[in-house]
Amino acid sequence: MTDTTPAAATAPLSVSFLGLGVMGGAMARHLGKAGHRLTIYNRTAARAEAWQAANPGLAIRVASSPAEAAEGADAVITCVGNDDDLADVVLSPTGAFATLRPGAVFIDHTTVSARIARQIAVEGRDKELLCVDAPVTGGQSGAEAGTLSIMCGGSEKAVETARPILAAYAKRVVHVGKSGAGQTAKMANQMCIAGALAGLSEAVRFAQAAHLDLDRVFEAISGGAAQSWQMDNRWHTMAKDEFDFGFAVDWMRKDLGLAIDEARSLGAAVPTTALIDQFYADVQALGGGREDTSALIRRLPRKGSAA
């Protein structure tokens, strides 16, 4: 469980990818370029057709249903929107589990509840499938560069079977525990991001109100204990009120809601997460739901000026 290296695939596999959004489309592209025999499916057929046109020769087939996509596959990978979407493409009568052969691996990259991840694992076990809940972190840029970090829940056999496939687009693959553990680890990840952005938002506005040179403040504090990915990548853009960098506020609220619900079931206290979730609700009310998560700063009045 300590190995984080994505092992390289030894032979091309028949892989079906369901869900071709910003993240899924990039991951599917890496699988095709790695030489896997790729089948694609998207609930909006036009998106699958557009993906195929933009990536000629990478997909051998565009399926009309998840069940059709899964037929004959060695692996099925999903990256959709939420619990209901995942249940539909996996567990419905036309879902992937209707045709996926025994011994195949199922990998889910959607950020969903731990409950549905565990449900899928149970139903997969009954069908002799290897199931991995495998949410990712690294954002759109990581998906496009093939440098995602992936936290995996499932049996050791399932994760080790998935690892060579994930190597196509991951720089780090960590087996964090049993089925559902990948999702709970992702919840912890989102809690950390939200907390970092809340502190960063206040620090930027504070420095602006004090009429400090923000470039020099960044230089002074980014080399010490305050340093973070969010500071390195969002300090300057937040100061300029630029919020078009991928992962949206609406999606963060979905993820924090999952974390708060899971914390409630575990009896864990997450007061800071609950508070920041409400801060993000303020941003939605300001019309920032589709802006990236650094738009959290929008709820704070801008005073002073920054160089």
N, C-alpha and C positions, 0 to 999 in steps of 0.2 A: 504493500500500500504506500510505500515511500517513493517508488519510482515515478518520476515526473516526465521521463523521456518518451515522446511518441515514437514507437518503433516503426521503421519504414516498412511499407507493404512489400511482401515478397512476390506477389503475383496479382494481376488485375482481377478484380472481383466484379460481380454483377450487383451494382448499388442503385437503389431507387431513392430519390430525394424529393420530399413532399413539402412544398412551401418555398417560393422563390422571391421572397421579399428582399430588402436591402441586405440582411445578413445571410439568409438562405441562398440567395442567388450567387453571392460571392463564394460561399462554401461549396456549392455545387460546381462552380467553375473550376475550383482547385481539384475537385475529385475527377472531373473530366480530363484536366491537364495531367493528372497523375496516372492516367491510363486506364482507369476503371471503366467498365461498361455501364454507362450512366443512363438511367431512365428518370424522367422528370414528371412531376405533377404539380399543378397549382389549381386551387378552387376556382380562380378566375382564369379560364383557359387562355384568354388573350395574353396574360402575363407569361405563361409558359411558352406560347408561340413567339412572343417578343424575345424572351430569353434565348430560345433556340436560334432565332435569326441573328441575335447579337453575338452568339457563341457557336458559329458553324462547326459542325463535326464533333462537338463534345458530347452531345446526347444522342444515343442511338434510337431513343423512343420517347414520344410524349404520350403519357397515359391519360385516359379519360376518367379514371377513378383511382382512388388509393388501392383498391383491391387489384385492379389491373396492373398498377405499378409494382405491387409487391409480388406478383406471380413470378416464380422462378428466381427471385432475388436472393443473394447471399446476405444482403444487409438492406434495411430500410431506415432512412434518416428523416426526421421531421423537424421543421422549424416554422411554427405557425403562431397564432396570436395569444390564445388563452386556454383555459381548461376545456371549455365547450368545443373550441376548434379542434383541440387535440383529440378529445373523445370522438368527434365526428370522423376524423381521418384515420383513426386507429381502430375504434371499437364498434362502429356502426356496421350494418349489414354490408355496406360497400367499402368498409374500412380495410386497412392493410392487414389486420389480423385474420381477415376472412380467407386469405390465400397464402400468407407467408408460411413457408415450409418449416417443419421442425428442424431445429439446429441453427436456424438463421439468427442474426443479431438485429435487434431493434434499438436505435439510438435516438433519443429525443433531445433537441437543443432548445426547445421552447422554455421560457421561464413560466412555470405553472406551480400549482400547489403541490406540496409533498403528498397530499392525499391521493391525487390522481396518478402521480408517479408510482405510488405503492399499488394502486388498483391495477394499473397497466402491468406491473411486474407480476402480480398474482395471476392475471388472465394470461399473460405470456408464459408463465411457468406451466399452466395447464395445457398449453399448446406446444410445450417443449421449446420455447424461444428463449434467447438470451437477451435480457432487457437492461438498458443503461439509461438512467436519467442523467443528462449531460449538458446542463446550462453552461453558457460561455460568458467570458468577460474579455473586454478588449475593444468593443465597439465596432462600428462600421470600418474604421481604418484597419483594425486588427483582422477583420474578416477578409478585407480586400488584400491585405499583405500576407495572409496565411500565418499570422502570429498570435492567434487566440490562445487564451488560457481556459482550460475546461476542467470543471469539477464534476466527478462522476460518482453516481450511486449505483449499486448493483453488486452482484457476486463477482469474485475475483476472476472467474472464468469469463464472465460476460465482458468485464472491462478489458481484460487482456485480449479478447477477441476483437473488441472495438478499437484498441489502441493503434494498430497499423492503418486503419481507415482514417482515424482522426489525424494521423500524421500529415495528411494532405493540407491541413489548414490550421494546425495547432503547434505552438512552440512549447506548451506545457499541458500535460494531462495528469491529473491527480485523482486517485481513487480515494474518496473521502469516507466511504462507508457503505452501508446496505442501501437497498432501494429507497429512494426518497431523500437520501443524504445529500445528493448533488443539489437538489432543489433547496434544501435548508441552508447549505453552504452559500448558494447564490443569494438567498435572502440576507445572510450576514454581509455579503459583499455589497449589496445595495444599501444596507444600513450604514456601512462605512462610507460609501460614496456620498450619500445624502448628508451625513454629519460633516464630512470634509467641505462640501459645498456650502453648507450653512455657515461654518466658521469663515470660509474664504469670502463669502458675500459680505459679511460684517466687516472683515478686515479691509477689503477694498474700499467700501463706503467710508469707513473710519479714516483711512489714509487720505481719501479725497477730501473729506471734511476738514482735515488738518492741513490741507494745501501742500501735502508732501509730493515729491517727485516719485511717481509710482514705479518707474523703472529702477530707481535707486533703492527703493524699499524692497522690491522684488530681489534685486541683487544681494541685498543685505540679509534677507530672511530665508531665501530659497536654498541656501547652502547649509542651513542648520536643522534643528529638530522640527521646524514647521513645514519642511519640504514635503511635497506630495505630488503625485501625478496630476491631480487637479490644479494645484498651484502652478506647476511647470507649464501646463497646457491651456489653462483657462484664466489665469490672472490678468493677462493683457487684454484678452477678448472681452472679459466681463467688465473691465474698466472702460471699454469702448462701446458697451452695450451691444455686443455681437453674439447672437445665440443660434447660429445655424450650423451645428456641428454633430448632428446625428441623433442620439438617443433622446427621445422627447419626454417632456414633463408628463404627458398623459400616461406613457409607459412606466415612468418612475412611480407614479401614484398607484398603478396596478401592482407593481412589484412590492411597494411598501405596504399596500393593503394585504398582500399575501403574507408578508413578514409579521404584520400585526396580528393577523388571524392565527398564524402558527404559534406565535408567542403566547397568545391567549390559551391555546390548547395545551401548551407546555407549562403554563403557569409562570412564564418568564416576564419580567418587567422591562418594557421598552419605551419609557416615557419620552426620551429624546426623539426616537423614530416617529412616535405618534405626533409629536409637536411639529416636526419638520414636514410630515405628511400634510398637516394643516397649512403650513407655509406654502407648500406646492399647490394646495387648493386655492390659495390667494392668487398665485400666479395664473392658474387656469381662469379665475374670475377676471383677471386683467387681459385675457385673450392670449395667454402664452402657452396654451396646452401643447401646441405642436413645435414649440421652440425647445432647444436642448436643455438639459437639466441645469446648466449653469445660469439659466434665466431666473433661478431662485433669487438672484440679486435684485430683480425688478420690483420686488415687494418693499424694498428699502428706499427711502427718498434719497435722491442724489443732492449732496450739498458740497460746496467748495469746488475745486477743480483739480485735475491731475495733469501732470506734465506728460 
